[in-house]
Amino acid sequence: MRFVSGVFLVACLAMCGQNVMAGADRVNGKSLLPQRVLAEAQARVDAKWYPTLVIAYVDGDRSEVETFGRLSNGAKPNGDTVYEIGSITKTFTAALLADEIRSGRVKTDTPVTALLPDYNVPARNGVSITLADLATQSSGLPYMPENMRSADAANPYADYDAAKLKAFLAGYVLKRNPGEAYEYSNLGFGLLGFALTQPQHYGEALRAKIFQPLGMTMTAVGLTDRMKAHLATGHNNHNREAENWRFDDALAGCGSIDSTGNDMLRYLKANMAIGGTSMSSSFQLAQQPLRDVNKTERIGMAWMTRASLPEDVIWHNGTTFGYASFIGFTADRKRGVVILTNIGGSVDDLGFAALSDAPLRTYKTVAVDRSILSSDEGVFKTADGGLIKIYRQDGQLYAQAKGEDGIPLFALSSEEFFTRIDGFHLIFPRNGDGHNDSIVLRQQGGVDRVAPRLEGAEAAAALSKF
């Protein structure tokens, strides 16, 4: 995440940005984007799946920014339109760690407690959580801290500060040894960013080490006045305007960055080693796979590597209540893409299709009887203690994780539903009387997680937490 500042480097990066084009204003030649992606992006905007899309694309030594749709004020988005990038922030945090490792200040097996000696970070069977455990999503920490109870449900991270983080860590009991298994954790990456940057503010560290040197003048942790003037208003899954997320330093490292197509194109190129910087080695170190996630996915420091044709794809995505994003590039570093939208609906398949032979989603929904939908309602618990509420609203079935907004579910059959978020499918296996005792969460890449249904007092207690 650290780049050398200097007039020459910034000038070079500024020159790199001069070949950026807004798709609707393109006059010379056709788009660099694969035709099927270009057509599908336009079709989805026309169908109101996404209010707007901004797609930054690199093909060899050429690059462009394509834009689609209209902003709330009727204007077209452009390369300087601002979006939340959500969990793509984790790749910035990972670069911080990689640079600290290269400098010799820490190692992959450095315990988190070495950076936060006043914090009682949980351990299990004498095994401590290391920086690599946090970076590879294998710390054993839950997805979100259980004491996250924001006064503003639309802004869950806004008041989660260091005191709350410290209190949660002191009281949490790990359910398995650190490093034992992959389990995605926003808490873990928030903790990593906090540990690496204290006593400096996370946003200040990023500004000094990457934003300013790369010329990313419209990128920040927290919206500047200039960025607010260029903001694409976010939309939740009910297609209502969404509040912009705010972060305290405690969890900023998991998802706090706002950026633009132009700036993210600069970041994409830097990660693809297009144009040498002092951070090139750190970026590439962060990308190197360290453990398997499933049969087709491996994870490095935040960055995922997916087995794809014709080349493996190195990638990450992001989703907030009002925005979704994707960044990825081929392992040979010849093609790369960033996709930004201002609704919390996944753009992952567009990203993979821009870089590989991956198929585009063409889901056709079916109608499901109300009595079946009613039987699906309830609260379910994952193996790591996460709670998932299934409920109906205005005839639509929703899934909701604790501390998150409800996500609409669309039926492929009476038992299988999909979401527009991160490519998740939810399966409701039914017994002889049509009742389901559990749900199966199936993520892109074939990862299945079974969550049993809670009943009686346990269900009532769980529902009270939403």
LINTAZI-V214701 format. One line per field, one symbol per residue. ss: DSSP state (A for helix, B for strand, O for the rest). phi: phi as a letter, one per 20 degrees, with the letter a starting at -180 (. if undefined). A space follows every 50 residues. Layout:
ss=???
phi=???
This chain:
ss=OOOOOOAAAAAAAAAAAAAOOOAAAOOOOOOOOOAAAAAAAAAAAAOOOO OBBBBBBBBOOBBBBBBBBOOOOOOOOOOOOBBBOAAAAAAAAAAAAAAA AAAOOOOOOOBAAAOOOOOOOOOBOOBOOBAAAAAOOOOOOOOOOOOOOO OOOOOOOOOOOAAAAAAAAAAOOOOOOOOOOOOOOAAAAAAAAAAAAOOO OAAAAAAAAAAOOOOOOOOBBOOOAAAAOOBOOOBOOOOOBOOOOOOOAA AAAAOOBBBBAAAAAAAAAAAOOOOOOOOAAAAAAAAOOOBBOOOOBBBO OOOBBBOOOOOOBBBBBBBOOOOBBBBBBBOOOOBBBBBBBOOOOOOAAA AAAAAOOOOOOOOOOOOOOAAAAAAAOBBBBOOOOOBBBBBBBOOBBBBB BOOOOOBBOBBOOOOBBBOOOOOOBBBOOOOOOOOOOBBBBBBOOOBBBB BBBOOAAAAAAAAOOO
phi=.dcfeqfffffffffgffefcegfdfcdmefffggffgffffffffemfc fbcccecdcmedbbcecbncfgenfefbfdfecfdlffggfffffgfgff fffnfbcfeffgffecfedeffcblmeefdfffffdlcfnffgcffeecf fcfecfegdedfffffffffdedfebfgnfbfbfbfggffffffffdfef fgffffffebfffemefdcaenfefffgfdfeffcefemdgdfffccegg cgferdedbcfffffffgfffemenfcfegffgfffeffdbfdbfdcccd emfecdfbdecgdebbcbbdfcbbbbcabffemecbbcccbdbfcgdgff ffffdbegfefcfdececggfffffffqcccefenfdcddbdblndecdc egndefdfddeebfddcccedlmfddddfdegenedeacdedegnnedce cffeclffffffffee
